[in-house]
Amino acid sequence: MSAITILGTPGEVYSFGTVYIWLVTSYPLAIWFSAHVFLPVFHRLQITSVYEVSGMGNTGAPFPDRVNISK
């Protein structure tokens, strides 16, 4: 937790009401979703960085020998 979070949260809640609670509760959901949806796909493709995905081009895989994800 950063100092800006500690100082900014009361002002955020004062300005916009308790809508901030939705942001706080959505973080665990987003973390769970990423861990159970994106990470298994990256693991099967043997991708170690999200930046490797941009190098995939139209083939759908960065390297031809990694195209089969049903291993």
Sequence and secondary structure as in RCSB ss.txt:
>XXXX:A:sequence
MSAITILGTPGEVYSFGTVYIWLVTSYPLAIWFSAHVFLPVFHRLQITSVYEVSGMGNTGAPFPDRVNISK
>XXXX:A:secstr
  HHHHHHHHHHHHHHGGGHHHHHHHHHHHHHHIIIIIHHHHHHTT   GGGGGG TTTTSSSGGG     
